[in-house]
């Protein structure tokens, strides 16, 4: 079989240019028309079966293996997400985006890396005894794009259900540049949201006794929500609740009629999820009642726990070790509280999710994190990202044939 390592290295400049092109035009949510067109243009010369989504700007590409005697061989799914975040970029990169959106979680690298894998595998299609599905997904950042693509048939895009699935995610400050890490079992937390509106009575700020101030009550709720986690939940079954938005008022001398805040909630077990759902809603409602107000509190469960299948997690690390050396393969000691809708895929298909260190600085521990407006990623890791994805597909097809 062709030396994919050499081919991947030769793709480096093209992948870097593609990543920077994508970085300049970040798009948010499920509708990513410019990103979709960029992906389609890059895939067009590869003779793939292309399907575009109807409920989102997704791209599904199927590569048919051409090895003799394998018309119904295994199917491997490889996934890369494409959407950006609503952040005004402050990275200082010469290719930085403008306009209030930013690829602050590295999805531009994921997209370019998956295109690189498609390039590599297209060059050896006559040696593949199975098919590969490339899942270019919008809407990972809170829009559940994976569920949309699953509903539209991505898992059966090859004409039969995928046998195994892999995804890759870059990190700015989790592991050193070029290091791959994963683990069996729970890898990332389930994600939920809490939406709260405190209903008060507006009035003049100089006469609070004649109004019902929702701001101080909402602030009390936020502190109480942090306290309840440390006092009612097991520290060995971690729960995180972080308030990300708080909105109230129009002027400093006006008590507003209401105050709203939103929080993200992360859990690992069904028991903690159900308990935090009950506790948070009850707490907000009862604190409001104690101040003779009402609160509308809504808890919404979103992404499930990202759970790697043990066999595929071990297979991924073994493949990293074989390709790059044992010093580049790190067994992830603990799961993290981030969440991922690739969990939707792993609920239905055996597979694994892998992190890749992509910090451009040697002191990666002090670097801005993913989701920071100042975060930077080194696109020099792209050939290795593409190579790993391609090799996982090749080796899984051989293993399952």
Secondary structure, DSSP 8 states (H G I E B T S, - for coil): ---HHHHHHHHHHHHHHHHHHHHHT---TT--HHHHHHHHHHHGGG--EEEE-SSSS-EEEEE----TT-TT--EEEEEEE---BS----S--TT---SS-B-TTSHHHHHHHHHHHHHHHHTTGGG-SSEEEEEEE--TTTS-HHHHHHHTTGGGTTSS--SEEEEEEEESSSS-TT-EEE-SEEEE-EEEEEEEEEE-B-EETT-GGGSB-HHHHHHHHHHHHHHHHHHHS-TTS--EEEEEEEEE-SSTTEE-SEEEEEEEEEESSHHHHHHHHHHHHHHHHHHHHHTT-EEEEEEEE-S--EEE-HHHHHHHHHHHHHHH-GGGEEE--S-BS---THHHHHHHS-EEEEEEE--SSS-GGGS--TT-TT----GGGHHHHHHHHHHHHHHHHHHH-
